[in-house]
Amino acid sequence: MKVLAIDPGYGRCGIAVVEKENGKEILIYSSCVETPATSEFPERLAIVADECARLLREYKPGALVLEKLYITKNQKTAMRVAEVRGALISAAARAGVPISEYTPSEVKAAVTGNGRADKHAVTKILHALVKIEKEIKHDDEYDAIAIAVTHLARVRH
């Protein structure tokens, strides 16, 4: 099974396509979509949504997997991320791709066994769990990979 996993954001959005093959997770693609801070939000939203739609067409995943929104102190940021999530969910629904969501603590627990693990622990274990043959530059990419691993561990193939 192949999944498109996204750590939603509009400044930086982590994306990963991970496939489980013969019991091993393989990273097929990952990136961090970065939008210009000087652009208006609708333009930034379009960049992220267009990239998601492109990846849905190109990789034809069996699921779109997102990190659930958690409430931050900055309500404006939370609202914008919620809007990004809505655009991504809409793109998947239009493509007929099922959607699953996981909280940050569910992802940490699935990857490390500890729902309160720090980013370093998650990153270290991901390299043991997933065949990653490229340099990952942003935590957002690691977050997307971890979301994919969580989903692949929870679904039956």
NUKE-267162 format. One record per residue: residue in one letter; y, z, x of N, C-alpha, C, O, CB in turn; residue number from 0. Coordinates in Angstrom, 3 decimals, always signed. Atoms other than C-alpha are relative to their C-alpha. Glycine has a CB too. Example, Ala and Ser with C-alpha at 12.3 -4.5 7.8 and 13.67 -1.06 7.14 Angstrom:
2
res;nv;nw;nu;cav;caw;cau;cv;cw;cu;ov;ow;ou;cbv;cbw;cbu;n
a;-1.190;+0.000;+0.890;-4.500;+7.800;+12.300;+1.200;+0.000;+0.900;+1.181;+0.665;+1.936;+0.027;+1.246;-0.992;0
s;-1.190;-0.060;-0.820;-1.060;+7.140;+13.670;+1.090;+0.730;-0.770;+2.198;+0.899;-0.261;+0.462;-1.415;+0.414;1
% end
This chain:
157
res;nv;nw;nu;cav;caw;cau;cv;cw;cu;ov;ow;ou;cbv;cbw;cbu;n
m;-1.182;+0.000;+0.843;+0.000;+0.000;+0.000;+1.244;+0.000;+0.887;+1.296;+0.659;+1.926;-0.001;+1.222;-0.958;0
k;-1.269;+0.116;-0.719;+3.497;-0.866;+1.166;+1.105;+0.602;-0.872;+1.173;+0.336;-2.072;+0.317;-1.498;+0.359;1
v;-1.107;-0.594;+0.749;+6.579;+1.147;+0.164;+1.327;-0.261;+0.709;+1.404;-0.342;+1.935;-0.220;+1.514;-0.182;2
l;-1.379;+0.064;-0.483;+10.311;+0.696;+0.543;+0.589;+1.366;-0.288;+0.714;+1.761;-1.447;+0.838;-1.173;-0.688;3
a;-0.534;-1.350;+0.146;+11.794;+4.133;+1.157;+1.460;+0.015;+0.439;+1.835;-0.599;+1.437;-0.832;+1.019;+0.823;4
i;-1.433;-0.016;-0.274;+15.503;+4.885;+1.097;+0.547;+1.418;-0.056;+0.298;+2.173;-0.997;+0.746;-0.893;-0.992;5
d;-0.801;-1.219;-0.018;+17.606;+7.857;+2.102;+1.387;-0.453;-0.435;+2.159;-0.939;+0.391;+0.009;+0.720;+1.443;6
p;-1.202;+0.638;+0.533;+20.529;+6.915;-0.154;+1.306;+0.563;+0.546;+1.458;+1.766;+0.757;+0.005;+0.121;-1.479;7
g;-1.344;-0.334;-0.435;+24.100;+6.904;+1.043;+0.848;-1.248;-0.068;+0.327;-2.349;-0.246;+0.001;+0.596;+1.426;8
y;-0.864;+1.186;+0.027;+27.116;+4.632;+1.087;+0.721;-0.206;+1.319;+1.205;-1.306;+1.585;+1.015;+0.112;-1.124;9
g;-0.534;+0.151;-1.360;+28.455;+5.301;+4.595;-1.118;-0.461;+0.906;-0.987;-1.431;+1.653;+0.623;+1.332;+0.523;10
r;+1.244;+0.372;-0.689;+24.985;+5.191;+6.105;-1.144;+0.210;-0.968;-1.233;+1.240;-1.636;-0.213;+0.837;+1.315;11
c;+1.145;-0.040;+0.901;+21.829;+4.459;+4.170;-1.241;-0.334;+0.808;-1.383;-1.452;+1.304;+0.177;-0.987;-1.199;12
g;+1.223;+0.221;-0.750;+18.462;+4.877;+5.861;-1.022;-0.745;-0.832;-1.223;-0.438;-2.007;-0.574;+1.317;+0.475;13
i;+0.971;+0.832;+0.698;+15.825;+2.321;+4.941;-1.245;-0.156;+0.869;-1.152;-0.337;+2.083;+0.608;-1.388;-0.350;14
a;+1.250;+0.229;-0.728;+12.167;+2.010;+5.899;-1.013;-0.675;-0.909;-1.113;-0.366;-2.097;-0.571;+1.328;+0.549;15
v;+1.149;+0.590;+0.671;+9.263;-0.177;+4.898;-1.210;+0.470;+0.800;-1.348;+0.174;+1.987;+0.092;-1.599;-0.082;16
v;+1.177;-0.571;-0.650;+6.012;+1.600;+5.671;-1.229;-0.415;-0.805;-1.215;-0.425;-2.035;+0.107;+1.567;+0.111;17
e;+1.244;+0.398;+0.648;+2.481;+0.447;+4.946;-1.133;+0.871;+0.500;-1.215;+1.185;+1.688;-0.307;-1.487;+0.256;18
k;+1.192;-0.753;-0.391;-0.715;+2.456;+4.925;-1.134;-1.004;+0.107;-1.488;-1.689;-0.852;-0.339;+1.154;-1.030;19
e;+1.065;+0.962;-0.274;-3.467;+0.430;+6.503;-1.105;+0.720;+0.760;-0.869;+1.281;+1.830;+0.533;-1.230;+0.811;20
n;+1.139;-0.689;-0.609;-6.910;+1.821;+7.319;+0.297;+1.478;+0.273;-0.069;+2.016;+1.318;-0.392;-0.695;+1.300;21
g;-0.299;-1.423;-0.116;-5.649;+5.360;+6.756;+1.139;+0.361;+0.926;+1.398;+1.547;+1.132;-1.190;+0.696;+0.448;22
k;-1.098;-0.258;-0.946;-2.718;+5.002;+9.197;+1.286;-0.630;-0.535;+1.287;-1.772;-0.993;-0.339;-0.563;+1.424;23
e;-1.295;+0.518;+0.411;+0.949;+4.612;+8.317;+0.618;-0.806;+1.136;+0.668;-0.359;+2.282;+0.937;+1.148;-0.427;24
i;-0.616;+0.890;-0.990;+2.649;+1.728;+10.103;+1.414;-0.334;-0.470;+1.626;-0.757;-1.607;-0.850;-1.309;+0.201;25
l;-1.382;+0.362;+0.290;+6.392;+1.230;+10.230;+0.141;-1.509;+0.165;-0.024;-2.042;+1.262;+0.997;+0.768;+0.930;26
i;-0.176;+1.453;-0.026;+7.014;-2.406;+9.328;+1.460;-0.353;+0.295;+1.752;-1.304;+1.020;-0.446;-0.627;-1.344;27
y;-1.432;+0.277;-0.140;+10.808;-2.249;+9.184;+0.763;+1.291;-0.222;+0.399;+2.095;-1.080;+0.471;-1.103;-1.001;28
s;-0.929;-1.088;+0.308;+13.544;+0.326;+9.416;+1.378;-0.390;+0.503;+1.537;-1.162;+1.449;-0.467;+1.347;+0.637;29
s;-1.379;+0.300;-0.346;+17.282;+0.202;+9.596;+0.893;+1.074;-0.607;+0.462;+1.906;-1.406;+0.412;-1.419;-0.495;30
c;-1.014;-0.852;+0.603;+20.412;+2.075;+8.787;+1.131;-0.925;-0.414;+1.833;-1.478;+0.433;+0.494;+1.137;+0.989;31
v;-1.082;+0.831;+0.495;+22.798;+0.154;+6.583;+1.284;+0.816;+0.121;+1.411;+1.890;-0.466;-0.256;-0.467;-1.482;32
e;-1.280;-0.683;-0.164;+26.299;+1.132;+7.630;+1.095;-0.843;-0.626;+1.183;-2.047;-0.384;+0.303;+0.273;+1.497;33
t;-1.097;+0.719;+0.647;+29.318;+0.206;+5.558;+1.323;+0.444;+0.600;+1.464;+1.592;+1.022;-0.008;+0.235;-1.529;34
p;-1.299;-0.355;-0.599;+32.909;+0.102;+6.797;+0.741;+1.063;-0.812;+0.914;+0.932;-2.024;+0.877;-1.247;+0.127;35
a;-0.754;-1.075;+0.658;+34.831;+3.280;+6.012;+1.318;-0.512;-0.576;+1.896;+0.110;-1.467;+0.273;+1.138;+0.987;36
t;-1.269;+0.563;+0.477;+37.886;+1.075;+5.470;-0.165;-0.785;-1.296;+0.821;-1.135;-1.944;+0.604;-0.899;+1.066;37
s;+0.248;+0.763;+1.229;+36.218;-0.751;+2.565;+0.054;+0.914;-1.222;-0.207;+2.114;-1.132;-1.369;-0.711;+0.070;38
e;+0.002;-0.737;+1.262;+36.608;+0.318;-1.040;-1.455;+0.282;-0.408;-2.369;-0.443;-0.017;+0.751;-0.804;-1.121;39
f;+1.350;-0.392;+0.379;+33.606;+2.046;-2.609;-0.789;-1.113;-0.688;-1.956;-1.299;-0.342;+0.063;+1.193;-0.899;40
p;+0.808;+1.053;+0.632;+32.567;-0.871;-4.879;-0.578;-1.006;+1.007;-1.705;-1.473;+0.842;+0.843;-0.741;-1.023;41
e;+0.488;+0.918;-1.027;+32.264;-3.122;-1.818;-1.129;+0.643;+0.801;-2.121;-0.010;+1.123;+1.147;-0.421;+0.939;42
r;+1.034;-0.712;-0.757;+30.258;-0.485;+0.057;-1.281;+0.099;-0.831;-2.381;-0.076;-0.308;+0.494;+1.417;+0.406;43
l;+1.148;-0.077;+0.898;+27.978;-0.032;-2.957;-0.724;-1.342;-0.058;-1.954;-1.386;-0.028;+0.444;+0.430;-1.409;44
a;+0.596;+1.341;+0.054;+27.409;-3.797;-3.150;-0.790;-0.310;+1.269;-1.860;-0.915;+1.197;+1.089;-1.058;-0.207;45
i;+0.702;+0.248;-1.265;+26.430;-3.950;+0.540;-1.363;+0.682;-0.010;-2.370;+0.070;+0.346;+0.839;+0.498;+1.200;46
v;+1.251;-0.761;+0.014;+23.784;-1.248;+0.112;-0.959;-0.573;-1.050;-2.140;-0.771;-0.766;+0.279;+1.499;-0.284;47
a;+0.856;+0.532;+1.073;+22.468;-2.617;-3.211;-0.535;-1.385;+0.346;-1.694;-1.688;+0.064;+0.775;-0.059;-1.321;48
d;+0.452;+1.343;-0.380;+22.312;-6.186;-1.879;-1.099;+0.069;+1.059;-2.051;-0.710;+1.012;+1.180;-0.835;+0.521;49
e;+1.028;-0.140;-1.035;+20.308;-5.058;+1.165;-1.309;+0.486;-0.622;-2.383;+0.013;-0.251;+0.466;+0.978;+1.110;50
c;+1.202;-0.484;+0.685;+17.878;-3.161;-1.072;-0.661;-1.151;-0.764;-1.877;-1.324;-0.688;+0.350;+1.169;-0.969;51
a;+0.551;+1.135;+0.755;+17.446;-6.220;-3.312;-0.650;-1.012;+0.938;-1.705;-1.563;+0.625;+1.103;-0.684;-0.831;52
r;+0.563;+0.938;-0.987;+16.854;-8.413;-0.246;-1.352;+0.501;+0.502;-2.310;-0.266;+0.599;+0.975;-0.192;+1.192;53
l;+1.247;-0.569;-0.510;+14.187;-6.055;+1.084;-1.096;+0.024;-1.061;-2.271;-0.158;-0.742;+0.244;+1.407;+0.518;54
l;+0.978;+0.062;+1.093;+12.486;-5.870;-2.319;-0.599;-1.401;-0.091;-1.804;-1.553;-0.295;+0.658;+0.392;-1.349;55
r;+0.487;+1.388;+0.044;+12.243;-9.682;-2.303;-0.845;-0.322;+1.227;-1.913;-0.923;+1.108;+1.180;-0.986;-0.097;56
e;+0.675;+0.372;-1.245;+11.196;-9.978;+1.340;-1.343;+0.698;+0.195;-2.330;+0.053;+0.551;+0.892;+0.308;+1.167;57
y;+1.203;-0.766;-0.315;+8.603;-7.198;+1.618;-0.920;+0.231;-1.201;-2.080;+0.599;-1.019;+0.391;+1.319;+0.579;58
k;+0.790;-0.168;+1.215;+7.386;-7.006;-2.009;-0.796;+1.319;+0.003;-2.024;+1.315;-0.081;-0.953;-1.182;-0.162;59
p;+0.692;-1.295;-0.056;+6.621;-3.275;-1.852;-0.623;+0.377;-1.341;-0.233;-0.129;-2.393;+0.968;+1.093;+0.438;60
g;+0.630;-0.501;+1.213;+4.387;-1.493;-4.341;+0.795;+1.112;-0.650;+0.505;+1.505;-1.779;-1.384;+0.483;+0.303;61
a;-0.836;-1.072;+0.546;+7.021;+1.205;-4.836;+1.314;+0.086;+0.771;+1.383;-0.226;+1.959;-0.744;+1.356;+0.051;62
l;-1.265;-0.401;-0.626;+10.641;+2.125;-4.156;+0.001;+1.517;-0.058;-0.189;+2.106;-1.122;+1.284;-0.636;-0.731;63
v;+0.043;-1.452;-0.082;+10.814;+5.720;-2.988;+1.353;+0.497;+0.493;+1.857;+0.043;+1.520;-1.149;+0.479;+0.936;64
l;-1.332;-0.521;-0.318;+14.078;+7.672;-2.918;-0.026;+1.502;+0.199;-0.867;+2.211;-0.353;+0.989;-0.357;-1.102;65
e;-0.211;-1.440;-0.079;+15.206;+11.078;-1.835;+0.825;+0.399;-1.213;+1.830;-0.235;-1.533;+0.709;+0.416;+1.343;66
k;-0.755;-0.509;+1.139;+16.341;+13.062;-4.865;+1.327;+0.555;+0.494;+1.434;+1.063;+1.609;-0.803;+1.087;-0.764;67
l;-1.331;-0.499;-0.335;+19.977;+14.008;-4.869;+0.012;+1.515;-0.068;-0.452;+2.116;-1.037;+1.064;-0.591;-0.944;68
y;-0.207;-1.433;+0.039;+20.728;+17.550;-3.946;+1.512;+0.224;-0.044;+2.280;-0.570;+0.498;-0.667;+0.722;+1.238;69
i;-1.423;-0.262;+0.200;+24.072;+19.096;-4.825;+0.623;+0.475;+1.307;+0.138;+1.403;+1.954;+0.216;+1.050;-1.119;70
t;-0.739;-0.399;-1.198;+26.512;+19.310;-1.958;+1.286;+0.681;-0.418;+1.652;+0.694;-1.593;+0.298;-1.217;+0.911;71
k;-1.278;-0.642;+0.282;+29.739;+21.187;-1.694;+1.056;-1.032;-0.365;+1.993;-0.740;-1.107;+0.462;+0.826;+1.202;72
n;-0.970;+1.048;+0.262;+31.606;+17.899;-1.793;-0.440;-0.795;-1.234;-1.310;-1.661;-1.140;+0.157;-0.930;+1.236;73
q;+0.409;+0.642;+1.252;+31.355;+16.757;-5.421;+0.288;-1.501;-0.007;-0.457;-2.272;-0.611;+0.704;+0.658;-1.172;74
k;-0.316;+1.429;-0.041;+33.022;+13.415;-4.727;-1.102;-0.760;+0.733;-1.525;-1.827;+0.289;+1.367;-0.240;+0.683;75
t;+1.089;+0.629;-0.752;+30.370;+12.574;-2.123;-1.273;-0.024;-0.842;-1.961;-1.043;-0.888;-0.249;+0.748;+1.333;76
a;+1.202;-0.060;+0.838;+27.578;+13.711;-4.463;+0.055;-1.046;-1.104;-0.954;-1.683;-1.405;-0.164;+1.399;-0.610;77
m;-0.154;+1.005;+1.065;+28.942;+11.481;-7.230;-0.207;-1.403;+0.556;-0.870;-2.228;-0.073;+1.397;+0.110;-0.659;78
r;+0.149;+1.332;-0.609;+29.137;+8.474;-4.911;-1.460;-0.280;+0.354;-1.959;-1.381;+0.121;+0.881;-0.119;+1.263;79
v;+1.413;+0.182;-0.341;+25.580;+9.015;-3.650;-0.815;-0.207;-1.281;-1.759;-0.998;-1.292;-0.539;+1.226;+0.802;80
a;+0.684;+0.203;+1.286;+24.436;+9.305;-7.286;+0.194;-1.435;-0.490;-0.727;-2.031;-1.047;+0.524;+1.001;-1.059;81
e;-0.261;+1.389;+0.397;+26.069;+5.935;-7.970;-0.830;-0.969;+0.840;-1.334;-1.964;+0.319;+1.502;-0.329;+0.141;82
v;+0.845;+0.830;-0.862;+24.247;+4.418;-4.972;-1.438;+0.049;-0.507;-2.095;-0.984;-0.631;+0.077;+0.474;+1.485;83
r;+1.362;-0.143;+0.513;+20.966;+5.810;-6.283;-0.185;-0.822;-1.277;-1.209;-1.482;-1.452;-0.321;+1.485;-0.269;84
g;+0.087;+0.775;+1.238;+21.674;+4.257;-9.674;-0.118;-1.495;+0.263;-0.900;-2.185;-0.391;+1.210;+0.270;-0.868;85
a;+0.059;+1.421;-0.342;+22.272;+0.844;-8.118;-1.358;-0.365;+0.587;-1.890;-1.438;+0.298;+1.114;-0.360;+0.988;86
l;+1.297;+0.261;-0.615;+19.047;+1.107;-6.088;-1.120;+0.042;-1.039;-2.027;-0.791;-1.020;-0.273;+1.016;+1.113;87
i;+0.989;-0.097;+1.077;+17.008;+2.212;-9.097;+0.066;-1.242;-0.886;-0.964;-1.777;-1.296;+0.232;+1.279;-0.845;88
s;-0.180;+1.213;+0.804;+18.461;-0.692;-11.076;-0.599;-1.220;+0.692;-1.258;-2.034;+0.046;+1.486;-0.237;-0.281;89
a;+0.542;+1.139;-0.749;+17.542;-3.186;-8.329;-1.527;+0.019;-0.044;-2.153;-1.027;-0.219;+0.495;+0.023;+1.470;90
a;+1.464;-0.106;+0.043;+13.947;-1.886;-8.260;-0.521;-0.309;-1.400;-1.523;-1.009;-1.553;-0.454;+1.410;+0.436;91
a;+0.433;+0.255;+1.375;+13.670;-1.931;-12.054;+0.059;-1.500;-0.318;-0.847;-2.039;-0.955;+0.876;+0.793;-0.996;92
r;-0.111;+1.453;+0.221;+14.909;-5.551;-12.147;-1.111;-0.758;+0.717;-1.560;-1.800;+0.240;+1.368;-0.513;+0.475;93
a;+1.065;+0.653;-0.768;+12.290;-6.448;-9.526;-1.393;+0.418;-0.488;-2.400;-0.076;+0.019;+0.148;+0.330;+1.489;94
g;+1.284;-0.453;+0.519;+9.554;-4.671;-11.513;-0.754;+0.923;+0.937;-1.980;+1.014;+0.879;-0.848;-1.171;-0.311;95
v;+0.621;-0.892;-0.993;+8.913;-2.173;-8.719;+0.102;+1.446;-0.494;+1.195;+1.911;-0.817;+0.686;-0.156;+1.407;96
p;-0.032;-1.409;+0.423;+7.918;+1.396;-9.698;+0.829;+0.852;+0.962;+0.940;+0.551;+2.150;-1.430;+0.562;-0.096;97
i;-0.895;-0.869;-0.763;+10.217;+4.184;-8.519;-0.567;+1.416;+0.032;-1.021;+1.933;-0.989;+1.428;-0.005;-0.609;98
s;+0.383;-1.408;-0.148;+9.296;+7.627;-7.171;+1.103;+0.705;+0.779;+1.813;+0.094;+1.577;-1.392;+0.150;+0.726;99
e;-1.045;-0.781;-0.648;+11.570;+10.406;-5.993;-0.573;+1.326;+0.503;-1.456;+1.917;-0.118;+1.175;+0.248;-0.971;100
y;+0.428;-1.259;-0.588;+11.093;+13.438;-3.765;+1.213;+0.777;+0.492;+2.187;+0.197;+0.973;-0.994;-0.244;+1.153;101
t;-1.093;-0.840;-0.494;+13.324;+16.376;-2.907;-0.127;+0.128;+1.522;-1.203;-0.094;+2.077;-0.017;+1.413;-0.686;102
p;+0.081;-0.211;-1.451;+14.209;+17.071;+0.735;-1.083;+1.024;+0.390;-1.781;+0.828;+1.385;+1.357;+0.462;+0.529;103
s;+1.024;-0.994;-0.357;+11.958;+20.163;+0.720;-1.409;-0.539;-0.234;-2.324;-0.182;+0.508;+0.205;+1.289;-0.808;104
e;+1.311;+0.629;+0.203;+9.036;+18.154;-0.720;-0.348;-0.906;+1.180;-1.495;-0.949;+1.623;-0.018;-0.810;-1.318;105
v;+0.217;+0.900;-1.133;+9.471;+15.627;+2.095;-0.349;+0.810;+1.246;-1.307;+0.490;+1.949;+1.254;-0.877;+0.256;106
k;+0.265;-0.839;-1.177;+9.629;+18.319;+4.789;-1.386;+0.634;-0.081;-2.105;+0.687;+0.917;+1.074;+1.096;+0.134;107
a;+1.311;-0.622;+0.176;+6.556;+20.057;+3.346;-1.120;-1.018;+0.192;-2.136;-0.703;+0.811;-0.105;+0.642;-1.387;108
a;+1.036;+1.025;-0.127;+4.570;+16.806;+3.148;-0.183;-0.434;+1.454;-1.306;-0.688;+1.891;+0.349;-1.212;-0.866;109
v;+0.075;+0.486;-1.382;+5.402;+15.803;+6.722;-0.406;+1.103;+0.969;-1.238;+0.879;+1.848;+1.339;-0.589;+0.424;110
t;+0.214;-1.065;-0.987;+5.358;+19.157;+8.529;-0.854;+1.161;-0.502;-1.363;+1.951;+0.293;+1.320;+0.532;+0.447;111
g;+0.682;-1.159;+0.560;+3.665;+21.580;+6.148;+0.937;+1.151;-0.290;+0.511;+2.199;-0.775;-1.074;+0.458;+0.930;112
n;-1.009;-1.040;+0.200;+6.897;+23.580;+5.955;+1.215;-0.620;-0.691;+1.891;-1.467;-0.108;+0.407;+0.662;+1.360;113
g;-1.115;+0.535;+0.774;+9.505;+22.839;+3.262;+1.374;+0.335;+0.548;+2.385;-0.184;+0.074;-0.090;+0.489;-1.382;114
r;-1.284;-0.373;-0.618;+12.198;+24.428;+5.439;+0.113;-0.480;+1.442;+0.969;-0.010;+2.191;+0.183;+1.508;-0.046;115
a;-0.012;+0.505;-1.379;+11.463;+22.513;+8.645;+1.334;-0.656;+0.326;+2.005;-1.189;-0.558;-1.146;-1.003;+0.220;116
d;-1.242;+0.654;-0.408;+14.419;+21.246;+10.644;-0.270;-1.469;+0.337;-1.419;-1.902;+0.411;+0.631;+0.731;+1.215;117
k;+0.117;+1.442;-0.262;+15.111;+17.584;+11.445;-0.808;-0.288;+1.266;-1.553;-1.266;+1.317;+1.390;-0.626;+0.123;118
h;+0.731;+0.213;-1.250;+13.714;+17.918;+14.966;-1.512;+0.070;-0.234;-2.264;-0.755;+0.284;+0.424;+1.043;+1.055;119
a;+1.426;-0.151;+0.296;+10.341;+19.122;+13.657;-0.520;-1.211;-0.777;-1.609;-1.711;-0.495;-0.253;+1.296;-0.800;120
v;+0.394;+1.173;+0.792;+10.197;+16.274;+11.122;-0.114;-1.223;+0.904;-1.100;-1.957;+0.842;+1.022;-0.266;-1.142;121
t;-0.013;+1.155;-0.901;+11.095;+13.683;+13.757;-1.198;+0.016;+0.941;-1.854;-1.008;+1.132;+1.296;-0.029;+0.809;122
k;+1.105;-0.123;-0.955;+8.511;+14.960;+16.231;-1.336;-0.337;-0.666;-2.143;-1.080;-0.106;-0.046;+1.424;+0.588;123
i;+1.266;+0.236;+0.693;+5.684;+14.928;+13.692;-0.099;-1.444;-0.488;-1.189;-2.014;-0.506;-0.149;+0.966;-1.182;124
l;+0.041;+1.401;+0.445;+6.670;+11.486;+12.365;-0.564;-0.910;+1.086;-1.311;-1.843;+0.791;+1.404;-0.475;-0.403;125
h;+0.509;+0.836;-1.094;+5.951;+10.007;+15.791;-1.516;+0.151;+0.167;-2.180;-0.759;+0.663;+0.707;+0.359;+1.314;126
a;+1.450;-0.188;-0.057;+2.445;+11.483;+15.604;-0.694;-0.638;-1.204;-1.844;-1.067;-1.107;-0.338;+1.494;+0.067;127
l;+0.597;+0.505;+1.239;+1.854;+10.279;+12.029;+0.135;-1.510;-0.191;-0.736;-2.149;-0.783;+0.623;+0.694;-1.164;128
v;-0.336;+1.391;+0.289;+3.415;+6.819;+12.051;+0.098;-0.801;+1.286;+0.637;-0.332;+2.288;+1.317;-0.089;-0.781;129
k;-0.133;+0.899;-1.147;+3.121;+3.919;+14.441;+1.430;-0.544;-0.014;+1.761;-1.431;-0.801;-1.069;-1.173;-0.049;130
i;-1.410;+0.397;-0.104;+6.805;+3.524;+15.416;+0.183;-0.647;+1.363;+0.061;+0.014;+2.395;+0.979;+1.234;-0.188;131
e;-0.109;+0.742;-1.258;+7.388;+0.847;+18.037;+1.425;-0.419;+0.318;+1.641;-1.348;+1.096;-0.877;-1.220;-0.046;132
k;-1.402;+0.325;-0.266;+11.175;+0.769;+18.036;+0.783;+1.282;+0.182;+0.335;+2.366;-0.192;+0.606;-0.851;-1.143;133
e;-0.882;-1.157;-0.147;+14.007;+3.065;+18.939;+0.704;+0.236;-1.334;+1.279;-0.685;-1.914;+1.039;-0.216;+1.159;134
i;-0.689;-0.387;+1.225;+15.349;+4.909;+15.910;+1.316;+0.643;+0.420;+1.331;+1.619;+1.170;-0.874;+0.980;-0.884;135
k;-1.319;-0.461;-0.456;+19.073;+5.462;+16.300;+0.639;+1.067;-0.894;+1.465;+1.854;-0.430;+0.927;-1.172;+0.096;136
h;-0.664;-0.915;+0.927;+19.997;+7.469;+13.200;-1.020;+0.852;-0.750;-2.117;+0.393;-1.067;+0.868;-0.783;-0.994;137
d;+0.850;-0.893;+0.790;+18.503;+10.452;+11.383;-0.311;-0.600;-1.365;-1.371;-0.335;-1.934;+0.673;+1.365;-0.170;138
d;+0.193;+0.600;+1.326;+18.911;+8.448;+8.166;-1.272;-0.861;-0.023;-1.984;-0.892;-1.027;+1.236;-0.856;-0.392;139
e;+1.223;+0.805;-0.091;+16.136;+6.085;+9.341;-1.221;+0.909;-0.002;-2.194;+0.642;-0.707;+0.014;-0.882;+1.274;140
y;+1.113;-0.945;-0.018;+13.849;+9.007;+10.140;-0.221;+0.593;-1.392;-1.360;+0.769;-1.824;+0.260;+1.120;+1.026;141
d;+0.124;-0.548;+1.351;+14.595;+10.455;+6.701;-0.719;-0.990;-0.910;-1.585;-0.597;-1.692;+1.390;+0.347;-0.577;142
a;+0.653;+1.019;+0.825;+13.572;+7.171;+5.061;-1.483;-0.118;+0.345;-2.320;-0.243;-0.549;+0.694;-1.359;+0.180;143
i;+1.408;+0.061;-0.420;+10.355;+7.029;+7.110;-0.759;+1.203;-0.556;-1.881;+1.060;-1.043;-0.115;-0.044;+1.554;144
a;+0.633;-1.217;+0.508;+9.565;+10.621;+6.116;-0.220;-0.085;-1.511;-1.245;+0.377;-2.013;+0.855;+1.230;+0.340;145
i;+0.140;+0.168;+1.449;+10.148;+9.787;+2.438;-1.183;-0.930;-0.290;-1.961;-0.680;-1.211;+1.317;-0.569;-0.626;146
a;+1.122;+0.925;+0.168;+7.712;+6.869;+2.763;-1.329;+0.702;+0.258;-2.275;+0.547;-0.514;+0.151;-1.204;+0.940;147
v;+1.226;-0.722;-0.348;+5.084;+9.059;+4.442;-0.371;+0.968;-1.124;-1.543;+1.101;-1.474;+0.175;+0.764;+1.342;148
t;+0.239;-0.926;+1.115;+5.465;+11.618;+1.649;-0.655;-0.726;-1.161;-1.652;-0.257;-1.711;+1.316;+0.655;-0.460;149
h;+0.548;+0.743;+1.134;+4.816;+9.018;-1.017;-1.414;-0.493;+0.291;-2.303;-0.370;-0.551;+0.905;-1.183;-0.346;150
l;+1.316;+0.526;-0.345;+1.882;+7.449;+0.795;-1.059;+1.104;+0.043;-2.235;+0.847;-0.213;+0.059;-0.716;+1.343;151
a;+0.936;-1.127;-0.017;+0.301;+10.903;+1.178;-0.321;+0.464;-1.415;-1.381;+1.042;-1.654;+0.576;+1.165;+0.815;152
r;+0.184;-0.516;+1.371;+0.692;+11.637;-2.530;-0.689;-0.968;-0.941;-1.263;-0.541;-1.943;+1.324;+0.367;-0.581;153
v;+0.591;+0.978;+0.925;-0.547;+8.407;-4.104;-1.403;-0.389;+0.459;-1.720;-0.371;+1.649;+0.895;-1.260;-0.106;154
r;+1.351;+0.480;-0.292;-4.111;+7.194;-4.314;+0.047;-1.517;+0.067;+0.690;-2.163;-0.761;-1.034;+0.488;-1.079;155
h;-0.024;+1.460;-0.182;-4.713;+3.659;-3.090;-1.274;-0.601;-0.531;-1.453;-1.817;-0.474;+0.187;-0.377;+1.482;156
% end
